[in-house]
Amino acid sequence: MALHHDGGKPARVSKKEQKKWSVKKKIIVILCIILAVLLALAGGIYLYIRSLLGSAEYVELDTSQLGITTPSGSVEDIGEGQVEPAADITNIALFGVDTRDVSSDSGRSDALMILSVNRTDNQIKLISIARDSYVAVDGYGMDKITHAYAYGGPELAIRTINQNFNMDIQEFVTVNFAQLANIIDYVGGVYVNVDEDERQVLNDYIPELQSLGISAEPVEQAGYQLLTGGQAVAYSRDRYTGSDMDRTERQREVLNSLFDSVSQMDLTKLPGLASMVLSQCTTSLSVDEMLDLGTWAATSGPSFGQSALPNGECNARGQYIGTRWYYVYDLNTATEILHDYIYQDINP
């Protein structure tokens, strides 16, 4: 409808047009309100996640002290003496220590793994290294790799991995292994296959765990079963059944089962789980780096693989040197296997 002007007075709008405009205006206002609420919620969630991530203890590393090298297969020659990364791969050292352990192993990295994140091929790989591996520890001579963490914390532990396996690790995450029991209980336990020898050793650890305030009851029978947090920690600590590689296999079995349990959890329990885990973590990863990594993992759905060093190709053997028992093997072969797995996706 045309608008008519009369003697310079403002144009008049019919009641019908006023009603139409009023409806449109209301819709626009409602949409704006909804958008504002969504943005506010998104902002609140973002801030909440940042606050959770911020509960981890942050440690800044001196990268010049990490013994970083360029792993074979990690770069490609692009001509004219220049190279570029073969893939977008980040390697992170994972340490499991038990700061409340009253045994002689207190402060040592009871579990030692490399978490390799390959964003190019959408993969996550977990490689465990035997804790009794006989390696060179800078300033301390040849020793067990597990001792490096006790001697010099995460910095020396990372340098030991980099120097002995020609790696480029610059980041780490350390978890208080004793708190693993509480985390496992929170998610409802983990399923593992316990043989009779493992059951007996597991039960021998129960009194010690109870003395540390960790709730644990003896396992009554062998077989595939649901373990509580305390029982799972005892199972992971078993260093008397089989070799050191069997020990790392038990640890990976518990972690894999834990991942399965987490994936089936009620979403409403995830913030509580994140708070529990992060409050027991020490890491060199910033909040932004953790957010970036977590967002990628949540949106990309990467595949998951695992391996362990040494394997049968490394001429591995248990050996007493002096009065101590070590896991001795060919580090050059182990390094080649590690690089092939991470950078060439050759599964050992």
C-alpha positions as CSV (number, residue, x, y, z in Angstrom):
1,M,0.0,0.0,0.0
2,A,1.3,3.4,-0.9
3,L,2.0,6.0,1.8
4,H,0.3,9.4,1.4
5,H,1.8,12.6,2.6
6,D,-0.4,15.5,3.6
7,G,0.9,19.0,4.3
8,G,4.4,17.8,5.3
9,K,3.0,15.6,8.1
10,P,4.6,12.2,8.8
11,A,3.4,9.4,6.7
12,R,0.6,7.3,8.2
13,V,0.7,3.5,8.4
14,S,-2.5,1.5,8.4
15,K,-3.3,-0.7,11.4
16,K,-2.9,-3.8,9.2
17,E,0.6,-2.8,8.3
18,Q,1.4,-1.9,11.9
19,K,0.3,-5.4,12.9
20,K,2.4,-7.0,10.2
21,W,5.5,-5.0,11.2
22,S,4.8,-5.8,14.9
23,V,4.9,-9.5,14.2
24,K,8.1,-9.3,12.2
25,K,9.7,-7.2,14.9
26,K,8.7,-9.7,17.6
27,I,10.2,-12.6,15.6
28,I,13.4,-10.7,15.1
29,V,13.6,-9.8,18.8
30,I,12.9,-13.4,19.8
31,L,15.6,-14.7,17.4
32,C,18.1,-12.2,18.8
33,I,17.3,-13.2,22.4
34,I,17.7,-16.9,21.5
35,L,21.0,-16.2,19.8
36,A,22.2,-14.2,22.8
37,V,21.2,-17.0,25.2
38,L,23.1,-19.6,23.0
39,L,26.1,-17.4,22.9
40,A,26.0,-16.9,26.6
41,L,25.7,-20.6,27.2
42,A,28.5,-21.4,24.8
43,G,30.6,-18.8,26.5
44,G,29.8,-20.2,29.9
45,I,30.6,-23.8,28.8
46,Y,33.9,-22.5,27.3
47,L,34.8,-20.7,30.5
48,Y,33.8,-23.8,32.5
49,I,36.0,-26.1,30.4
50,R,38.9,-23.7,30.7
51,S,38.5,-23.6,34.5
52,L,38.6,-27.4,34.6
53,L,41.7,-27.5,32.4
54,G,43.2,-24.9,34.6
55,S,43.0,-27.2,37.6
56,A,46.0,-29.2,36.3
57,E,49.4,-28.1,37.7
58,Y,51.3,-26.3,34.9
59,V,55.1,-26.7,34.6
60,E,57.1,-24.9,32.0
61,L,60.0,-26.8,30.5
62,D,63.3,-25.5,29.2
63,T,63.2,-27.0,25.7
64,S,67.0,-26.5,25.4
65,Q,67.4,-29.1,28.1
66,L,65.2,-31.8,26.5
67,G,67.8,-33.4,24.2
68,I,65.5,-33.0,21.2
69,T,66.5,-34.7,18.0
70,T,64.8,-35.1,14.6
71,P,63.4,-38.7,14.4
72,S,63.9,-40.6,11.1
73,G,60.8,-40.4,8.9
74,S,59.5,-37.2,10.7
75,V,60.6,-34.9,7.8
76,E,60.7,-35.0,4.0
77,D,63.4,-33.6,1.7
78,I,61.7,-31.0,-0.5
79,G,64.8,-30.1,-2.4
80,E,67.4,-27.3,-2.2
81,G,68.6,-28.5,1.1
82,Q,65.2,-27.9,2.8
83,V,62.9,-30.3,4.6
84,E,59.3,-30.1,5.9
85,P,57.4,-32.2,8.4
86,A,56.1,-35.5,6.9
87,A,52.9,-35.2,8.9
88,D,51.3,-33.1,11.7
89,I,52.5,-35.3,14.6
90,T,52.9,-34.4,18.2
91,N,54.6,-36.7,20.7
92,I,53.8,-36.4,24.4
93,A,55.5,-38.2,27.3
94,L,53.1,-39.8,29.8
95,F,54.3,-40.6,33.3
96,G,52.5,-42.5,36.0
97,V,53.9,-41.8,39.4
98,D,52.6,-42.6,42.9
99,T,53.6,-39.8,45.2
100,R,51.9,-41.5,48.2
101,D,53.7,-44.8,47.7
102,V,55.7,-45.8,50.8
103,S,57.8,-48.3,48.8
104,S,61.2,-47.6,47.5
105,D,59.7,-46.8,44.1
106,S,58.2,-43.6,45.3
107,G,58.8,-40.7,42.9
108,R,59.9,-43.0,40.0
109,S,57.9,-43.2,36.8
110,D,56.1,-46.4,37.5
111,A,54.5,-46.2,34.0
112,L,56.2,-44.6,31.1
113,M,54.5,-44.1,27.7
114,I,54.6,-42.0,24.6
115,L,51.3,-40.6,23.3
116,S,51.6,-39.9,19.6
117,V,48.9,-37.7,18.0
118,N,48.9,-37.8,14.2
119,R,46.4,-35.2,12.9
120,T,47.3,-35.8,9.3
121,D,46.3,-39.5,9.4
122,N,43.7,-39.0,12.2
123,Q,45.5,-41.4,14.6
124,I,46.4,-41.7,18.2
125,K,49.1,-44.2,19.2
126,L,50.2,-45.2,22.7
127,I,53.6,-46.8,23.1
128,S,54.8,-48.1,26.4
129,I,58.5,-48.4,27.4
130,A,59.6,-51.0,29.9
131,R,60.4,-49.2,33.2
132,D,63.5,-51.4,33.8
133,S,65.0,-50.6,30.4
134,Y,68.8,-50.2,30.6
135,V,69.6,-46.7,29.2
136,A,71.9,-43.8,29.5
137,V,70.6,-41.2,32.0
138,D,72.4,-37.9,31.6
139,G,74.6,-37.2,34.6
140,Y,73.9,-40.6,36.2
141,G,75.4,-43.1,33.7
142,M,73.6,-46.3,32.7
143,D,70.5,-47.0,34.8
144,K,66.9,-48.0,34.6
145,I,64.8,-45.5,32.6
146,T,62.3,-45.3,35.5
147,H,64.9,-43.7,37.7
148,A,65.3,-40.6,35.5
149,Y,62.1,-39.1,36.8
150,A,63.2,-39.5,40.4
151,Y,66.6,-38.0,39.6
152,G,65.4,-34.9,37.7
153,G,61.7,-34.8,37.3
154,P,59.9,-34.7,33.9
155,E,62.7,-32.6,32.3
156,L,65.4,-35.3,32.8
157,A,62.9,-38.1,32.1
158,I,62.0,-36.5,28.7
159,R,65.7,-35.9,27.9
160,T,66.4,-39.6,28.7
161,I,63.7,-40.7,26.2
162,N,64.8,-38.3,23.5
163,Q,68.5,-39.1,23.8
164,N,68.1,-42.9,23.9
165,F,65.4,-43.2,21.3
166,N,66.2,-40.1,19.1
167,M,62.9,-38.5,19.7
168,D,61.5,-34.9,19.6
169,I,59.2,-34.9,22.7
170,Q,58.7,-31.4,24.2
171,E,55.5,-32.0,26.3
172,F,54.5,-34.2,29.1
173,V,51.6,-35.2,31.4
174,T,52.2,-36.8,34.8
175,V,49.4,-38.5,36.7
176,N,49.4,-39.5,40.3
177,F,49.1,-43.2,39.9
178,A,47.5,-43.6,43.3
179,Q,44.5,-41.5,42.3
180,L,43.8,-43.9,39.4
181,A,41.8,-46.0,41.9
182,N,39.4,-43.1,42.6
183,I,39.0,-42.4,38.8
184,I,38.3,-46.1,38.0
185,D,35.7,-46.2,40.8
186,Y,34.1,-43.1,39.5
187,V,33.5,-44.6,36.0
188,G,32.2,-47.9,37.5
189,G,35.3,-50.1,37.4
190,V,37.3,-51.8,34.5
191,Y,37.0,-55.2,33.0
192,V,40.3,-57.2,32.7
193,N,41.3,-60.9,32.5
194,V,43.1,-61.9,35.6
195,D,44.9,-65.3,35.7
196,E,45.6,-67.2,38.9
197,D,49.2,-66.1,39.3
198,E,48.2,-62.4,38.8
199,R,45.3,-62.8,41.2
200,Q,47.6,-64.0,44.0
201,V,50.1,-61.2,43.5
202,L,47.3,-58.7,43.2
203,N,45.9,-59.7,46.5
204,D,49.3,-59.3,48.1
205,Y,49.2,-55.6,47.3
206,I,45.8,-55.1,48.9
207,P,47.0,-54.5,52.5
208,E,49.5,-51.8,51.3
209,L,46.8,-50.0,49.3
210,Q,44.5,-50.1,52.3
211,S,47.2,-48.6,54.5
212,L,47.4,-45.7,52.0
213,G,43.6,-45.1,52.3
214,I,42.7,-46.8,49.0
215,S,39.6,-49.0,49.3
216,A,40.3,-52.5,48.0
217,E,39.1,-56.0,48.6
218,P,40.8,-59.2,47.6
219,V,39.9,-60.8,44.3
220,E,38.2,-64.1,45.0
221,Q,38.7,-65.9,41.6
222,A,40.6,-65.7,38.4
223,G,39.0,-64.9,35.0
224,Y,37.6,-62.0,33.0
225,Q,35.9,-59.7,35.6
226,L,35.0,-56.2,36.7
227,L,37.7,-54.8,39.0
228,T,37.3,-51.9,41.4
229,G,39.8,-49.0,41.4
230,G,41.9,-50.4,44.2
231,Q,42.0,-53.9,42.6
232,A,42.9,-52.4,39.2
233,V,45.8,-50.5,40.7
234,A,47.1,-53.6,42.4
235,Y,46.8,-55.5,39.1
236,S,48.7,-52.7,37.3
237,R,51.5,-52.7,39.9
238,D,52.2,-56.5,39.6
239,R,55.9,-56.7,38.8
240,Y,56.3,-60.4,39.8
241,T,54.2,-62.2,37.2
242,G,56.0,-62.6,33.9
243,S,58.4,-60.0,32.5
244,D,58.4,-56.2,32.6
245,M,56.6,-56.3,29.3
246,D,53.8,-58.2,30.8
247,R,53.6,-55.5,33.4
248,T,53.2,-52.8,30.8
249,E,50.7,-54.9,29.0
250,R,48.6,-55.1,32.2
251,Q,48.8,-51.3,32.5
252,R,47.7,-50.8,28.9
253,E,44.9,-53.3,29.4
254,V,43.6,-51.3,32.4
255,L,43.9,-48.0,30.4
256,N,42.0,-49.5,27.4
257,S,39.3,-50.7,29.6
258,L,39.1,-47.4,31.4
259,F,38.7,-45.7,28.0
260,D,35.8,-48.1,27.2
261,S,34.2,-47.3,30.5
262,V,34.5,-43.6,29.9
263,S,33.0,-43.9,26.5
264,Q,29.9,-45.5,28.0
265,M,29.5,-43.0,30.8
266,D,26.5,-40.7,31.3
267,L,27.5,-37.3,29.8
268,T,26.4,-35.6,33.0
269,K,29.3,-37.3,34.9
270,L,32.0,-36.2,32.4
271,P,32.7,-32.8,34.1
272,G,33.2,-34.6,37.4
273,L,35.6,-37.1,35.8
274,A,37.5,-34.3,34.1
275,S,37.9,-32.5,37.4
276,M,39.2,-35.6,39.1
277,V,41.7,-36.4,36.5
278,L,43.0,-32.9,35.9
279,S,43.4,-32.1,39.6
280,Q,45.9,-35.0,39.8
281,C,47.8,-34.0,36.7
282,T,51.0,-32.1,36.2
283,T,51.7,-31.0,32.6
284,S,53.6,-28.7,30.3
285,L,50.6,-28.3,28.1
286,S,48.9,-24.9,28.3
287,V,45.1,-24.6,28.7
288,D,44.8,-23.5,25.1
289,E,46.9,-26.5,23.9
290,M,44.7,-28.9,25.9
291,L,41.6,-27.3,24.5
292,D,42.9,-27.6,21.0
293,L,43.9,-31.3,21.4
294,G,40.6,-32.2,23.1
295,T,38.5,-30.4,20.5
296,W,40.4,-32.2,17.7
297,A,39.9,-35.6,19.4
298,A,36.2,-35.0,20.1
299,T,35.4,-33.8,16.5
300,S,37.8,-36.0,14.4
301,G,37.1,-39.4,16.0
302,P,40.7,-40.6,15.5
303,S,41.7,-44.3,15.4
304,F,43.6,-45.7,18.4
305,G,46.6,-48.0,18.3
306,Q,49.1,-49.3,20.8
307,S,52.5,-50.9,21.0
308,A,55.4,-51.6,23.4
309,L,59.1,-51.6,23.6
310,P,61.1,-53.7,23.6
311,N,59.6,-56.4,21.4
312,G,60.9,-59.7,20.1
313,E,63.1,-58.0,17.5
314,C,65.2,-56.2,20.0
315,N,67.1,-59.1,21.5
316,A,65.6,-58.2,24.9
317,R,66.7,-60.1,28.0
318,G,66.7,-59.7,31.8
319,Q,70.2,-59.3,33.1
320,Y,71.9,-58.6,36.4
321,I,74.5,-55.9,36.2
322,G,76.2,-55.7,39.6
323,T,73.4,-56.4,42.1
324,R,70.6,-54.9,40.1
325,W,68.3,-56.5,37.5
326,Y,67.8,-54.6,34.2
327,Y,66.0,-55.1,31.0
328,V,68.7,-55.0,28.4
329,Y,68.0,-54.8,24.7
330,D,69.2,-53.3,21.4
331,L,68.3,-49.6,21.6
332,N,69.1,-48.9,18.0
333,T,66.6,-51.6,16.8
334,A,64.1,-50.3,19.3
335,T,64.5,-46.8,18.0
336,E,64.0,-47.9,14.4
337,I,60.8,-49.8,15.4
338,L,59.5,-46.8,17.3
339,H,60.1,-44.4,14.4
340,D,58.6,-46.8,11.9
341,Y,55.5,-47.1,14.0
342,I,55.0,-43.4,14.7
343,Y,56.0,-42.0,11.3
344,Q,55.5,-44.8,8.8
345,D,52.5,-46.5,10.5
346,I,54.4,-49.8,10.4
347,N,53.0,-51.9,13.2
348,P,55.7,-53.9,14.9
